[in-house]
Amino acid sequence: MWKRKKKDEVPAVDVSPEIADPVSSSGTVTAFLGVGANADRRRVEVLLDSIARVSASPDLDNLLDHVVDSAIEATQAERGILVLQEDGQSKPVVRVARGGGIALEDVRYSTSVVAKVMDSGVPMRSTVRAGEAPADLGASLVNLKLRAVMCVPVELGGEAQSRGAKGVLYVDSRAATREFADADLGLFHALGQHIGIALQNRKLAMQAVDQARLQRSLEIAEEIQQGLMPAASPNIPGFVAHGWFRAAEHAAGDFFDFVPTQSGSLAAVVGDVSGHGIGPALITATAQAGLRAYLRLISDPEQVLSLLNQDLSERMEVGMFLTLALAIVGRDGQVQIVNAGHPPPFVWRNETKSIECLQAHELAIGLSEQHQYSVTSSFQLNPGDILLVYSDGLVEARHPTRPDRLFGEDGLRAVLSDVGYRGGSPEDLVSELSRNVLEFCEGSREDDMTVVAIGLPA
């Protein structure tokens, strides 16, 4: 008697010599379809039932047990075994071993037949007839006193197959009167193909679940990041400020913030971490939290950025950096800017109807841990003037049908000049600038876009 298989036990597999008598896959299908209707009715019912279960069953383990049991019943074999070599496995393992409707403990089988079918992908059947010399047969067939063996490939299509995942469906019998015919092999081959479909469906379903989880994780990251952004128009007495942000992906590397200082000044910052995705998003959150803490305790922007640089340099991967422009605007209009590798800010001068570009800058954050930062620009902001700080995603916005065209500094200057001549506010400037750049790129974004505009009350 074949023994029942203990739960989760890994079977030992005998190694036996190769067995011949292969049958081509095209031959099995022809033989299966060529038998009489009465003889073949049961095989068709088994096959249709398996197809239906593959399409509808959410439980892969129960489905594989059922298909192996169906193969045993339809071929009148004694045992059925499913052997798979899946991703990450160094050798094939027994996934299912059944006999008489139960799991088997003793799952020794003709490993030479299994190896040959797995390597060649060609179905096989072999019958031991009276008078054959044992030396001509595989050791497993002799030791197990097997009289009939049949084995077909189970192939996983597409990407899974390219990674080497494959297996076989195997049945055998010790009954002296049992011989597997071509029709048996045809049905058996079809069942093996549908097991492959079931396994591939499971892989695709798991990939879909993983993709959905990743998508939800990114959405949560986006919600958290959006929650860290300040109000577009903060209510800070003595200042008129407005900001706008649009991410290229769920998790952004850009950020902006407005922080009131102890001295009554307004600290405005725009930052841009290199790269995209979760890693840069985590750095932006860390940088934003660090800046808020430092700015509430320290009024010197040089010291603030030097401390932030020391802190982030220890956390950032090699090759990652943060460009950042920090502006401290006093109630008297005195402005100090520390530009750490960021695009140059612009100032609209209302009196002269002109634009100033603040080109001076220092190293980006994270490039040199011991670097000490200095103020790069210092000037007076008068009522009607507007300070504009932005990220490079704005000027590098690309036209969708003319990829050689960028929004560029020319586009930025044109909007700033137009709003300035009309006597517009910082909010007007941010609104017009964001509208113009999105119209220019028709909503497509290769990088995050951030804009901050600051002025004094008239």
Stockholm file with secondary structure:
# STOCKHOLM 1.0

chainA/1-458         MWKRKKKDEVPAVDVSPEIADPVSSSGTVTAFLGVGANADRRRVEVLLDSIARVSASPDLDNLLDHVVDSAIEATQAERGILVLQEDGQSKPVVRVARGGGIALEDVRYSTSVVAKVMDSGVPMRSTVRAGEAPADLGASLVNLKLRAVMCVPVELGGEAQSRGAKGVLYVDSRAATREFADADLGLFHALGQHIGIALQNRKLAMQAVDQARLQRSLEIAEEIQQGLMPAASPNIPGFVAHGWFRAAEHAAGDFFDFVPTQSGSLAAVVGDVSGHGIGPALITATAQAGLRAYLRLISDPEQVLSLLNQDLSERMEVGMFLTLALAIVGRDGQVQIVNAGHPPPFVWRNETKSIECLQAHELAIGLSEQHQYSVTSSFQLNPGDILLVYSDGLVEARHPTRPDRLFGEDGLRAVLSDVGYRGGSPEDLVSELSRNVLEFCEGSREDDMTVVAIGLPA
#=GR chainA/1-458 SS CCCBCCTTCCCCCCCCCCCCCBCCHHHHHHHHHHSCHHHHHHHHHHHHHHHHHHHHCSCHHHHHHHHHHHHHHHHTCSEEEEEEECTTCSSCEEEEEEETTEEBSCCCCCHHHHHHHHHHCCCEEEECCTTCCGGGSCHHHHHTTCSEEEEEEEECCHHHHHTTCEEEEEEEECCTTCCCCHHHHHHHHHHHHHHHHHHHHHHHHHHHHHHHHHHHHHHHHHHHHHHHSCCSSCCCTTCEEEEEEECSSSSCSEEEEEEECTTSCEEEEEEEESSCSHHHHHHHHHHHHHHHHHHHHCCCHHHHHHHHHHHHHTTSCTTCCEEEEEEEECTTSEEEEEEESCCCCEEEETTTTEEEECCCCBCCBTSCTTCCCCCCEEEECCTTCEEEEECHHHHTCBCSSCTTCBCHHHHHHHHHHHHHHTTCCHHHHHHHHHHHHHHHHTTCCSSCEEEEEEECCC
#=GC SS_cons         CCCBCCTTCCCCCCCCCCCCCBCCHHHHHHHHHHSCHHHHHHHHHHHHHHHHHHHHCSCHHHHHHHHHHHHHHHHTCSEEEEEEECTTCSSCEEEEEEETTEEBSCCCCCHHHHHHHHHHCCCEEEECCTTCCGGGSCHHHHHTTCSEEEEEEEECCHHHHHTTCEEEEEEEECCTTCCCCHHHHHHHHHHHHHHHHHHHHHHHHHHHHHHHHHHHHHHHHHHHHHHHSCCSSCCCTTCEEEEEEECSSSSCSEEEEEEECTTSCEEEEEEEESSCSHHHHHHHHHHHHHHHHHHHHCCCHHHHHHHHHHHHHTTSCTTCCEEEEEEEECTTSEEEEEEESCCCCEEEETTTTEEEECCCCBCCBTSCTTCCCCCCEEEECCTTCEEEEECHHHHTCBCSSCTTCBCHHHHHHHHHHHHHHTTCCHHHHHHHHHHHHHHHHTTCCSSCEEEEEEECCC
//
